[in-house]
Each structure stands twice: as C-alpha cells, then as structure tokens.
Amino acid sequence: MSRNKQRAVTLKILRVPGTDTLEVERPLRQGLSLLLLALALALLPLPVVVGLTFAGGAALLVLRWPWLAWLPVAVFVPITSSLRLGVASLTDLLLATGVALWFLDGARRRVLIVRWSPVSGLAAGFVAVLFVSLFFAVDLGEGVSEVIKWLQLPVLLLVVPTMLTPQRSRWLAAALILGACVQATLGLYQFIFQVGPEHFIIFGRFMRASGTFDQPNPFGGFLGLALPVTFSLAIWSWGEVMRCKEQRWRRAAEALLYTVAVALIALGVLASWSRGAWLGAFAGTLVVAVLRSRRAALVSAFTALLLAIWLVVGAFSPVMLPKPLTDRLADLPAYFGLTDVLAQPVTDENFAVVERLAHWVAAQRMWERSPWFGVGVGNYAAVYPEVRLPRWEDPLGHAHNIYLNMLAETGLFGLAVFLTLWGAVAVWSWRCARSVSPLDSHQRWRAAVAVGILGSVTHLAVHSLVDNLFVRGILVYIGLWLAIVHGDSHSW
C-alpha cells in the first residue's frame, strides 16, 4: 500500500442542502428572555436559579464551541464513569452529548466530517469481533455492555479529532493531565489520612490509595497511563525553555507545572501500592526517557544501572532495601510461573498471588471450551462457576490478566485483533513522533505527546499481565489521548 493511501484521511460523509429558517425578531427574543429570567428570579429558590444560570451558560458555550464538551469528560471521566443513571453511566451520556454536538455543528455547517486511519479501522474491527462473540454468550446483557464500552473508542477516534485545532488539542491535553492530578491528590489524601476500607491499611499508619476507583490497582493503572505522557511533555517543555529565548518566563512556568504534575502523579502511583502499576509505570517512563533524547537516554540507562545494582546488592544484604519494599516484591516470581504457588497452603502473605493464578487457570479452561470465539465478551464471571478451582468461588469480574481474559471471552480471533490494535497504536505513535518538522513548535509538542502515548501503551502492556485496566472510563481516557495526535497525524 502506498504511503498516501496509508495516511489518515478526512471523509465528508453528509452534505445537507440548506433552507432558510424563520427567525424571531431580536427585540422580541430579548424581551422574552428577560421576562423568563425575571419569573425565575421571582419564583424559584436562589440555589436553583444559580444552578440553572450555570447550566444555561454552559449550554450556550458548548453550542457555540462544541469541542468544549470534551474538557469535563477529560477531567472527570473516572468520577462520571462511577455514576450510573439506569443502564448508562454519566460518561456514556456525556459522550453521547459530545457526539450530538458534533452532529448539530456539522448540520449547521451542512457537512459532517470524520477522521479515519488504520487505528480507528482496527478499533471498529475489534468491536465487530466482540459482537460476533455475543453469539456464544451466556449473559447477553453483560456482553452488550462490553461491546458498547469498546464502541466508544472508534467513535472518539472518528469524531473528536475533527473538532480539534492545535490550540484546542493543548487544552484537551491539559484537562487530561488535570484529571490525573485530581485523582493523585485524592489518592495521597487517602494514603496519608487512612481514608478507605480497613483491609487497605499498610504499615499500620497508611492506606493504599484508590481514588474514585474503589480499588488500588485500577487507580494505579490510571495514573500509570497518564504518567508517561506527562513526563514526555515535561521533557519537551524544558527543551522549549532552552530552545526559545522569547517568552522564556512563560515557558518556564509551563515546564514547572508539567514537572509538578509528574511528581504528583508518580507519588499517586507509589501510594497505590500496586506492583503491576509500579512495573508498568517504570517501563512506560523508561521508554519515554530513552526515546525523547540522547541525554535522557543516558540518564535513564545510568539510573537503571544504579537501580539494578541496588536490587542485586539488596538480594544478598536485605538491610540495603526497605523491608516493606522487599516484602511487596518478594512474590513477583510466582506471577511468572517461577514457583508452584498453587500447590502451597494459602496464607495472608500469598493470598493475592494464589487468587490471581486461580483465575488465570479458570480463564484457560474457558478458552479450552471455545478456542476460536471464546465464551462471549463480558461473560467471564458468568462462566466462572463452571470452571473455577476449589475454594475460589468469587469470580472477581475478570481474569486479572487482560490477555487471558480476552482469550477466554473472545477466543484466538479476538486476542489476535486485540494485540494487532495496540500494536498498531504503538507503530502509529512512533511514526507520529518521527514525522515532525523540528522548526514547528506545535509538531514538536505533538511528537512529545506521541512518545508519551508509546510509553502509556508500554505501561498498558506490562500492567495488563496482572490486571484488567479497561474499567471506570480508562478506555475513554486513552481514546482522548489518541484523538489528540490523531487530529493532525499524517504518519501512515
């Protein structure tokens, strides 16, 4: 396929011939507006009036600038995803609102535009595979919910980029980083002041951070996905300070904000006390550091060497490492099959490891039942009682390994398309980072985001070995980051 055909293209899919609309005279409209406002002030309580005024102002803003609808989604997606209105979450409703605003704006302009690329095509193909797996599902309701969740990814990639400009992309990126900082701040508050369930207490004085996710592992995973992009933008911003002499104070302030965000998010990952998040965040930030610059690569290599020496020395002299850290990392070999932990008695120390391995075995048994198309997307919990190991009755919702979970629910076809999708995202991000002009400030910024996304995909690949991160709107969060680069990408 030629390079031109591989590039992202813009498709005009609808052109509606316009007709003249009847417009009410401006004085009459203004008079009616003032009359309604006076009636509201006279009859309604003040808090209701303030709320209606705020809602009306927000509605006017998004009607005038529809892209603004994506900013609250970016900031509050973990929170809105936990608030449900019937079968739909508040995130689902906000996404529907954003798409509706895109449609109305396009109808007003008499043209609807979508942005297509191989990544959005693969995302749509993966949704099609999930739909096929529904024919093998026991619980159709759970399956449909999963299909709808994954359908949001291609919709975001098709719609959001058409609403962005370079300046709007930076606002959306700032909102995404702000959302991660909000979660990190909440998590650190929980960690320090012991806010959470009793079984999350560590050292007798701290609490594992969980944010609004209710569980430390997805909380750490969410922050681990945000950390590489924020880190990459921090490196970019300090480079801009050195490169550009004009407005250096403003650029330095921006770089400082990115640096503070990196530190805050990294502390949040640490406070989650999630081993998967730690490993994923380390791998993701290491990829970013190596790819951003030669100097960063040398510093990263030196730091990794010192860390390796520290760990090796600590293995022979435990006093070199903090005991809580060694206790937390001691059972990592069991996750990779280096010890036969399932044959050992279950204790408080190895419970989490044995529980995960038991669910991995259950996922393997599901796959053996239906190797090509799986037992149906979203149906791990429904089929689990039939394949579980003795003593492990709670299905936990998923296999705590996204690859085994996909294999169990969607079979070999589903896992193949899933891996192809994220492999394509990695290749696409790399090409976006490489195909930039060093003289264009916005392209340098976009390259930094693309490298950060590559780090996030690395984190996702590593952390997914021990968990399923596609919960509480995390897929929407990833989709918005991809949409930022997708908007003006010509790397295919």
ABEGO torsion letter per residue (X at the ends): XBAAAABBBBBBABBBBBBBBBBBBAAAAAAAAAAAAAAAAAABBAAAAAAAAAAAAAAAAAAABAAAAAAAAAAAAAAAAABBBEABBAAAAAAAAAAAAAAAAAAAAGBBBBBBBAAAAAAAAAAAAAAAAAAABABAAAAAAAAAAAAAAAAAAAAAAAABBAAAAAAAAAAAAAAAAAAAAAAAAAAAAGBEBAAABBGGABBBBAEAAGBAAAAAAAAAAAAAAAAAAAAAAAAAAAABABGAAAAAAAAAAAAAAAAAAAAAAAAAGBAAAAAAAAAAAAAAAAAABAAAAAAAAAAAAAAAAAAAAAAABAAABBAAAAAAAAAAAAAAGABBAAABBBBAAAAAAAAAAAAAAAAAAAAAABAAAEAEBGAAAAAAAAABBBGBABAGGBAGBAAAAAAAAAEAAAAAAAAAAAAAAAAAAAAAAABBBAABAAAAAAAAAAAAAAAAAAAAAAAAAABBABBGGAAAAAAAAAAAAAAABAAX
